[in-house]
């Protein structure tokens, strides 16, 4: 009787302890799974960071940020070109203004006193003048812009208590003219082309071709690059990268010629090779300017890219080349 009464209270305790053990085991499994997932995420992040660091050390830019910013600008330009041509003109105005300001700041950092306000104003005005008044408006705006920058600088010099030497003043005036010729004039060719009938497709085609050339050179140089192309100007640019860019340029040129601008396949090869040369020369020219000024990037406004001019260096001369090809073949 005693044994029976003492065993009755113990019978429901066994299932309770079993359920508690099951819950504890389940929580332990969940925690172990969570810890394993966190370790995997950290490992993947570490691998991605290491890969990005190697690419950045090789190419000098943050690949992920560069891709994201590039996609954003690409979508903006695509929308503006396809739907509202005037909106693309606004994009060019902004790009030219920021690029002109960057180059002006770089010159001033090197001791060349290029005035900021008239330089940016002149670079902005030439864009709508070229779009609405065509080549005549482009020439007038360019001449007036250079004159405005020069007069502004001479007035500044006259008001300075301590004058600079004649050689320094000539360098300042020459640098001010260079900003207008290099940034404003070349950018205005894009809107000259845009203003033509069907010109938006030519603009889109040459921009896509420049991106294809840049991507081909980037991937090919990163994978196979061993022989520097211009080590004193741009050490990261290689002949292997140039060869890869040439192949991509011809293929992309043919496809764009046939399917976007309605030209023959052979024109696509000409188109691709011309843009390959102008994009490469533009890249090297900007690298030469930066090396002369002792800077790595024109600015840090575009993470992963540097500055606006660092992204426009290949596009600017290619815009002039595309406009010339349009006048000849289009």
TADABEL-V841186 format. One record per residue. N is the residue number from 1. RES is the residue in one letter. SS is DSSP state (H for helix, E for strand, C for the rest). D_LAST is the distance of its C-alpha to the last C-alpha in Angstrom with 2 decimals. Layout:
[[N:RES:SS:D_LAST] [N:RES:SS:D_LAST]]
This chain:
[[1:X:C:111.12] [2:X:H:110.05] [3:X:H:107.52] [4:X:H:106.06] [5:X:H:105.78] [6:X:H:104.20] [7:X:H:101.53] [8:X:H:100.39] [9:X:C:98.53] [10:X:C:96.61] [11:X:H:94.97] [12:X:H:92.12] [13:X:H:91.24] [14:X:H:89.83] [15:X:H:86.91] [16:X:H:86.06] [17:X:H:85.91] [18:X:H:83.77] [19:X:H:81.27] [20:X:H:81.11] [21:X:H:80.49] [22:X:H:77.70] [23:X:H:75.98] [24:X:H:76.32] [25:X:H:74.91] [26:X:H:71.94] [27:X:H:71.21] [28:X:H:71.43] [29:X:H:68.95] [30:X:H:66.51] [31:X:H:66.85] [32:X:H:66.43] [33:X:H:63.28] [34:X:H:61.88] [35:X:H:62.72] [36:X:H:61.10] [37:X:H:57.85] [38:X:H:57.87] [39:X:H:58.39] [40:X:H:55.49] [41:X:H:53.18] [42:X:H:54.34] [43:X:H:53.84] [44:X:H:50.27] [45:X:H:49.54] [46:X:H:51.07] [47:X:H:48.99] [48:X:H:45.77] [49:X:H:46.77] [50:X:H:47.65] [51:X:H:44.35] [52:X:H:42.44] [53:X:H:44.59] [54:X:H:43.87] [55:X:H:40.11] [56:X:H:40.38] [57:X:H:42.53] [58:X:H:40.03] [59:X:H:36.80] [60:X:C:38.20] [61:X:C:37.09] [62:X:C:38.43] [63:X:H:36.43] [64:X:H:37.49] [65:X:H:36.79] [66:X:H:33.48] [67:X:H:32.39] [68:X:H:33.69] [69:X:H:32.08] [70:X:H:28.76] [71:X:H:28.90] [72:X:H:29.81] [73:X:H:26.90] [74:X:H:24.52] [75:X:H:25.86] [76:X:H:25.67] [77:X:H:22.00] [78:X:H:21.23] [79:X:H:23.31] [80:X:H:21.90] [81:X:H:18.20] [82:X:H:18.96] [83:X:H:21.62] [84:X:C:21.65] [85:X:H:18.75] [86:X:H:21.41] [87:X:H:23.42] [88:X:H:20.87] [89:X:H:21.09] [90:X:H:24.83] [91:X:H:24.36] [92:X:H:22.48] [93:X:H:25.29] [94:X:H:27.91] [95:X:H:26.39] [96:X:H:25.93] [97:X:H:29.43] [98:X:H:31.13] [99:X:H:29.44] [100:X:H:30.42] [101:X:H:33.93] [102:X:H:34.23] [103:X:H:33.39] [104:X:H:35.71] [105:X:H:38.47] [106:X:H:38.05] [107:X:H:38.38] [108:X:H:41.40] [109:X:H:42.96] [110:X:C:42.79] [111:X:C:44.52] [112:X:C:41.60] [113:X:C:42.13] [114:X:C:38.71] [115:X:C:39.30] [116:X:H:37.94] [117:X:H:37.65] [118:X:H:35.64] [119:X:H:33.35] [120:X:H:32.42] [121:X:H:32.25] [122:X:H:29.88] [123:X:H:27.59] [124:X:H:27.57] [125:X:H:27.14] [126:X:H:23.98] [127:X:H:22.03] [128:X:H:22.70] [129:X:H:22.60] [130:X:H:19.00] [131:X:H:18.08] [132:X:H:20.06] [133:X:H:20.13] [134:X:H:16.76] [135:X:H:16.90] [136:X:H:20.26] [137:X:H:21.80] [138:X:H:20.60] [139:X:H:22.37] [140:X:H:25.44] [141:X:H:25.80] [142:X:H:25.53] [143:X:H:28.10] [144:X:H:30.31] [145:X:H:30.22] [146:X:H:31.32] [147:X:H:33.96] [148:X:H:35.22] [149:X:H:35.67] [150:X:H:37.45] [151:X:H:39.75] [152:X:H:40.62] [153:X:H:41.52] [154:X:H:43.62] [155:X:H:45.46] [156:X:H:46.14] [157:X:H:47.49] [158:X:H:49.69] [159:X:H:51.16] [160:X:C:51.89] [161:X:C:55.58] [162:X:C:54.79] [163:X:C:52.12] [164:X:C:49.86] [165:X:C:49.68] [166:X:H:47.28] [167:X:H:45.45] [168:X:H:45.06] [169:X:H:43.76] [170:X:H:41.13] [171:X:H:40.03] [172:X:H:39.80] [173:X:H:37.68] [174:X:H:35.41] [175:X:H:35.03] [176:X:H:34.22] [177:X:H:31.43] [178:X:H:30.12] [179:X:H:29.80] [180:X:H:27.61] [181:X:H:25.40] [182:X:H:25.21] [183:X:H:25.08] [184:X:H:24.17] [185:X:H:21.55] [186:X:H:19.62] [187:X:H:19.96] [188:X:H:18.64] [189:X:H:15.16] [190:X:H:14.96] [191:X:H:15.82] [192:X:H:13.60] [193:X:H:10.63] [194:X:H:12.85] [195:X:H:13.41] [196:X:C:9.97] [197:X:C:9.91] [198:X:C:9.56] [199:X:H:9.36] [200:X:H:12.61] [201:X:H:11.41] [202:X:H:9.22] [203:X:H:12.42] [204:X:H:14.60] [205:X:H:12.94] [206:X:H:13.39] [207:X:H:16.81] [208:X:H:17.89] [209:X:H:16.96] [210:X:H:19.04] [211:X:H:21.82] [212:X:H:21.76] [213:X:H:22.09] [214:X:H:24.84] [215:X:H:26.61] [216:X:H:26.51] [217:X:H:27.96] [218:X:H:30.47] [219:X:H:31.79] [220:X:H:31.87] [221:X:H:33.44] [222:X:H:35.93] [223:X:H:36.95] [224:X:H:36.98] [225:X:C:36.49] [226:X:C:39.21] [227:X:C:37.82] [228:X:E:36.63] [229:X:E:33.42] [230:X:E:34.38] [231:X:C:37.85] [232:X:C:38.57] [233:X:C:35.40] [234:X:E:34.62] [235:X:E:37.43] [236:X:E:35.98] [237:X:E:32.77] [238:X:E:33.47] [239:X:H:32.04] [240:X:H:32.59] [241:X:H:30.44] [242:X:H:27.67] [243:X:H:27.96] [244:X:H:27.79] [245:X:H:24.71] [246:X:H:23.01] [247:X:H:23.89] [248:X:H:22.73] [249:X:H:19.40] [250:X:H:18.59] [251:X:H:19.87] [252:X:H:18.14] [253:X:H:14.77] [254:X:H:15.13] [255:X:H:16.34] [256:X:H:13.68] [257:X:H:10.85] [258:X:H:12.93] [259:X:H:14.55] [260:X:C:12.53] [261:X:C:8.74] [262:X:C:9.25] [263:X:C:8.11] [264:X:C:10.98] [265:X:H:13.79] [266:X:H:13.74] [267:X:H:10.39] [268:X:H:12.35] [269:X:H:15.08] [270:X:H:13.15] [271:X:H:11.74] [272:X:H:15.35] [273:X:H:17.08] [274:X:H:15.22] [275:X:H:15.96] [276:X:H:19.39] [277:X:H:20.17] [278:X:H:19.07] [279:X:H:20.86] [280:X:H:23.90] [281:X:H:24.10] [282:X:H:23.82] [283:X:H:26.58] [284:X:H:28.76] [285:X:H:28.29] [286:X:H:29.50] [287:X:H:32.30] [288:X:H:33.32] [289:X:H:33.55] [290:X:H:35.62] [291:X:H:37.83] [292:X:H:38.41] [293:X:H:39.40] [294:X:C:41.49] [295:X:C:39.96] [296:X:C:38.70] [297:X:C:36.40] [298:X:C:35.09] [299:X:C:36.94] [300:X:C:38.30] [301:X:C:36.60] [302:X:E:34.71] [303:X:C:37.29] [304:X:C:36.10] [305:X:C:33.13] [306:X:E:34.80] [307:X:C:32.97] [308:X:H:29.63] [309:X:H:28.57] [310:X:H:29.69] [311:X:H:27.06] [312:X:H:24.30] [313:X:H:24.88] [314:X:H:22.18] [315:X:H:19.71] [316:X:H:19.92] [317:X:H:18.64] [318:X:H:16.02] [319:X:H:14.60] [320:X:H:14.26] [321:X:H:12.72] [322:X:H:10.08] [323:X:H:9.28] [324:X:H:9.33] [325:X:H:7.03] [326:X:H:4.33] [327:X:H:5.76] [328:X:H:6.13] [329:X:H:3.79] [330:X:C:0.00]]
